[in-house]
Amino acid sequence: MILLYFERIMPNYMGFNHRVNYGDNQSPFGILFSKAFAYVFQREYRFLWIAEQPMVIENLDEIINDNQDKLKSILPKEVELTLGSLKDIASIKYKKS
C-alpha cells in the first residue's frame, strides 16, 4: 500500500521494500537492507525509492556550500506519508547505562 501511494505522488521513482537481514546473512538488496546481528531485536522493515532517471548535478560542492536555495530547487520535494499509530506494534526500548 505504501509503495502504491508513493508511486501516485512520485511516478518517476521505483520503490522497493524488504525485511532487514541481520548478521552474516546479507540481504539480496545489499547493505541498505543488512545490519549487524546486535540489532536483530529491532525486526526492521525498510522502504527505498530510487529515481528511474539518475540526476546529474554539475558543481554540486559549490551549490551545497554557497547556494542552498538553488539546491532546494534542484532536489525533489519532500513526501510525507501518514501511517497512523504504531503503539499496538511498536515500543520504545531504553538502553541501560
C-alpha atoms as a printed R data frame, in Angstrom:
   type eleno elety resid chain resno      x       y       z
1  ATOM     1    CA   MET     A     1  0.000   0.000   0.000
2  ATOM     2    CA   ILE     A     2  2.805   2.442   0.864
3  ATOM     3    CA   LEU     A     3  4.552   1.809  -2.465
4  ATOM     4    CA   LEU     A     4  1.345   2.395  -4.445
5  ATOM     5    CA   TYR     A     5  0.617   5.639  -2.602
6  ATOM     6    CA   PHE     A     6  4.150   6.891  -3.186
7  ATOM     7    CA   GLU     A     7  4.022   5.962  -6.907
8  ATOM     8    CA   ARG     A     8  0.976   8.192  -7.343
9  ATOM     9    CA   ILE     A     9  2.850  11.154  -5.880
10 ATOM    10    CA   MET     A    10  6.287  10.451  -7.393
11 ATOM    11    CA   PRO     A    11  5.690   8.409 -10.573
12 ATOM    12    CA   ASN     A    12  9.321   8.602 -11.756
13 ATOM    13    CA   TYR     A    13 10.649   6.595  -8.800
14 ATOM    14    CA   MET     A    14 10.913   2.842  -8.288
15 ATOM    15    CA   GLY     A    15 10.030   1.542  -4.836
16 ATOM    16    CA   PHE     A    16 11.472  -1.450  -3.020
17 ATOM    17    CA   ASN     A    17 10.644  -2.954   0.348
18 ATOM    18    CA   HIS     A    18 12.180  -5.833   2.223
19 ATOM    19    CA   ARG     A    19 12.840  -7.000   5.739
20 ATOM    20    CA   VAL     A    20 16.300  -6.263   7.076
21 ATOM    21    CA   ASN     A    21 18.691  -9.226   7.303
22 ATOM    22    CA   TYR     A    22 20.911  -9.431  10.381
23 ATOM    23    CA   GLY     A    23 24.366 -10.888  10.918
24 ATOM    24    CA   ASP     A    24 26.355 -12.620   8.201
25 ATOM    25    CA   ASN     A    25 23.232 -13.293   6.112
26 ATOM    26    CA   GLN     A    26 23.337 -10.222   3.846
27 ATOM    27    CA   SER     A    27 20.110  -9.168   2.168
28 ATOM    28    CA   PRO     A    28 19.714  -9.684  -1.591
29 ATOM    29    CA   PHE     A    29 19.222  -5.887  -1.693
30 ATOM    30    CA   GLY     A    30 22.709  -5.390  -0.237
31 ATOM    31    CA   ILE     A    31 23.963  -3.236   2.587
32 ATOM    32    CA   LEU     A    32 20.922  -0.925   2.667
33 ATOM    33    CA   PHE     A    33 18.837  -3.836   3.955
34 ATOM    34    CA   SER     A    34 21.501  -5.504   6.138
35 ATOM    35    CA   LYS     A    35 22.586  -4.830   9.734
36 ATOM    36    CA   ALA     A    36 24.823  -6.343  12.379
37 ATOM    37    CA   PHE     A    37 23.318  -9.198  14.422
38 ATOM    38    CA   ALA     A    38 23.344  -6.974  17.544
39 ATOM    39    CA   TYR     A    39 20.283  -5.183  16.105
40 ATOM    40    CA   VAL     A    40 18.167  -8.295  15.447
41 ATOM    41    CA   PHE     A    41 15.768  -7.275  18.249
42 ATOM    42    CA   GLN     A    42 14.621  -4.358  16.042
43 ATOM    43    CA   ARG     A    43 12.954  -6.661  13.482
44 ATOM    44    CA   GLU     A    44 13.175  -3.821  10.970
45 ATOM    45    CA   TYR     A    45 11.468  -3.497   7.606
46 ATOM    46    CA   ARG     A    46 12.685  -0.833   5.176
47 ATOM    47    CA   PHE     A    47 11.405   1.022   2.147
48 ATOM    48    CA   LEU     A    48 13.597   2.567  -0.530
49 ATOM    49    CA   TRP     A    49 12.789   4.692  -3.565
50 ATOM    50    CA   ILE     A    50 15.223   5.275  -6.419
51 ATOM    51    CA   ALA     A    51 14.788   7.702  -9.315
52 ATOM    52    CA   GLU     A    52 14.326   5.932 -12.659
53 ATOM    53    CA   GLN     A    53 16.499   8.564 -14.310
54 ATOM    54    CA   PRO     A    54 19.502   9.429 -12.093
55 ATOM    55    CA   MET     A    55 20.080  13.137 -11.614
56 ATOM    56    CA   VAL     A    56 23.457  14.607 -12.544
57 ATOM    57    CA   ILE     A    57 24.216  17.897 -10.805
58 ATOM    58    CA   GLU     A    58 27.147  19.905 -12.091
59 ATOM    59    CA   ASN     A    59 29.213  21.807  -9.484
60 ATOM    60    CA   LEU     A    60 27.471  20.043  -6.588
61 ATOM    61    CA   ASP     A    61 30.079  21.084  -3.990
62 ATOM    62    CA   GLU     A    62 29.671  24.721  -4.971
63 ATOM    63    CA   ILE     A    63 25.885  24.519  -4.781
64 ATOM    64    CA   ILE     A    64 25.937  22.777  -1.386
65 ATOM    65    CA   ASN     A    65 28.373  25.283   0.127
66 ATOM    66    CA   ASP     A    66 27.196  28.518  -1.470
67 ATOM    67    CA   ASN     A    67 23.647  28.304  -2.730
68 ATOM    68    CA   GLN     A    68 21.148  26.419  -0.544
69 ATOM    69    CA   ASP     A    69 18.188  27.932  -2.411
70 ATOM    70    CA   LYS     A    70 19.429  26.519  -5.730
71 ATOM    71    CA   LEU     A    71 19.958  23.129  -4.084
72 ATOM    72    CA   LYS     A    72 16.361  23.146  -2.793
73 ATOM    73    CA   SER     A    73 15.078  23.951  -6.284
74 ATOM    74    CA   ILE     A    74 17.018  21.011  -7.822
75 ATOM    75    CA   LEU     A    75 16.109  18.283  -5.322
76 ATOM    76    CA   PRO     A    76 12.662  16.633  -5.357
77 ATOM    77    CA   LYS     A    77 10.132  17.917  -2.835
78 ATOM    78    CA   GLU     A    78  9.596  16.027   0.406
79 ATOM    79    CA   VAL     A    79  6.873  13.407   0.504
80 ATOM    80    CA   GLU     A    80  5.097  12.853   3.801
81 ATOM    81    CA   LEU     A    81  3.292   9.613   4.490
82 ATOM    82    CA   THR     A    82  0.877   9.384   7.403
83 ATOM    83    CA   LEU     A    83  0.829   5.813   8.635
84 ATOM    84    CA   GLY     A    84 -1.211   6.152  11.793
85 ATOM    85    CA   SER     A    85 -0.419   4.932  15.262
86 ATOM    86    CA   LEU     A    86  2.284   2.331  15.836
87 ATOM    87    CA   LYS     A    87  1.554   1.816  19.540
88 ATOM    88    CA   ASP     A    88 -0.020  -1.605  19.006
89 ATOM    89    CA   ILE     A    89  3.056  -2.907  17.131
90 ATOM    90    CA   ALA     A    90  5.991  -0.855  18.462
91 ATOM    91    CA   SER     A    91  7.549   0.150  21.756
92 ATOM    92    CA   ILE     A    92 10.489   2.211  22.946
93 ATOM    93    CA   LYS     A    93 13.400   0.312  24.485
94 ATOM    94    CA   TYR     A    94 15.755   2.244  26.716
95 ATOM    95    CA   LYS     A    95 19.406   1.268  26.873
96 ATOM    96    CA   LYS     A    96 20.663   0.642  30.389
97 ATOM    97    CA   SER     A    97 23.625   2.868  31.227
